[in-house]
Amino acid sequence: MRPLTLRTKLTLFYSITVSVLLTGFALISYNVLAVGVDRDLTQDILDRTSGLRGYLRFEDGQPVFAYDVNDPDELTFINRATRYYQVYEIATGMLLAESDELQNGEVRFSPADVTHYAVTAPSFVDIHTDQGNIRLRYETVSGGRDTYLLFVGASTQPIEETLDSFLEGLAWLIPTGVLLAAVASWFMAGKALQPVAALGKAASEIVLSRLDRRLPVRGTDDELDKLAIQFNETLARLEKAVGEMKQFTASISHELRTPLAILRGEAEVALMRTNSTDQYRRVLASQLEEFERLTRMINQLLTLARAESGEVKIASEQVNISSMARTLTEQLELVAASKNVSLSCTCDPEVTVTGDSAWIERVILNLADNAIKFTQPGGHVRVTVSQAGPMATLEVEDDGIGIPEEALPHIFERFYRADASRTNRADGAGLGLSLVKWAVDQHHGSIHVDSTARKGSRVRIQLPAGIINPN
Ligand code: ADP
């Protein structure tokens, strides 16, 4: 079965609610009306009975109504009150007098009934006749030596007619009301859901190549507007992420194209000429270097990709960053020396941080490597480790070429190399600082770069100082 649409569901819900409400209202009003008209009839009969008793006399055992025929009020009352009446002699159970209506309706009480009613408290009895239903009040009346049973009543037909016509009205009112409610709610639901359909249509038109599109916000500040705003915010994030992805792909392609072109060029030149073994060796050695650079870049990329996709878990151990920095600077001394750059380490003893030793090592190596790389012969690189309060600080300072001011905000971006012309392609792929930034963030630390072109740079990293992790 096809699931119901929201519009149908809303319409059904409102129609059912309206029909339940209308039926409830109808039942209550019917009952109130029924009780009201019944009470009025009963009161009317009581009035007729007590009035008639006042005019009832017994002459020679026969009932007569003594009233002034010239008094129109009395005449009217007697005419109305005597439409349904009977008088029985209790002793014999004999019917002494009755109105035409009861005679036509063949209403008869047996002597046993008469005796029974005579001994019970005055009350009412409903009689069904061919002429309709009649309600009768019975009371005993005394006249001379005998007692009599007087029945006075009225037809219940007006009540029934009133109730029937009320029911008839309801029989129209309820279906009409429900139908109107259904039509109105179908229309309203359609109108209310129109913006949803519009949103859906607008959303379906958003494709990867058109992520700059946004859903319309109508300015009504309702739930749908809020939904559209939230969706637009998601779209903005998506657009940014996709933009970065595109940029990333473009950068990778660009980064791969150059080394591949070099490899291909070298191979073509080598094949074109008849070369000596030595020349081939030189070509192969140069290609090997290029391969190494490519491998390094791909490895860095893989690490970054794994790190950013959440695959990499950062260990939480006590890392003696002082001794680590010292060891690493010792290892890098040769590299620095080969560039005629002096490398020193001023490290407070026993500064520890909580974190992943492999990643912290990578951070120090990257920063020191950059500092050596971008410092001219005769320059200095200084690694400092210190602690102030809860934070451990690692600083790598150089008096090298520095970073131009406009490049500073970008140095943590992937593949970004400040002023490509002055940076040798062989120096790196522009991925090192992205990895450093990621690692520092993962350690809940901060990174700050101060640099002046041609004067030098200082990278300062602060990490939470070693607290023994209870885990
Ligand atoms: P790379 O692998 O190219 O060194 P990084 O991400 O480590 O990539 O650095 C990005 C860019 O920031 C470098 O290409 C360089 O232009 C600049 N940079 C980083 N460190 C220094 C430094 N100590 N001195 C001058 N420029 C630097």
Residues whose N, C-alpha, C, O or C-beta is under 5 A from the ligand:
A	BS01	ADP	N370 A371 F374 G400 I401 G402 I403 I411 Y416 R417 A418 D427 G428 A429 G430 L431 G432 L433 S434 S457
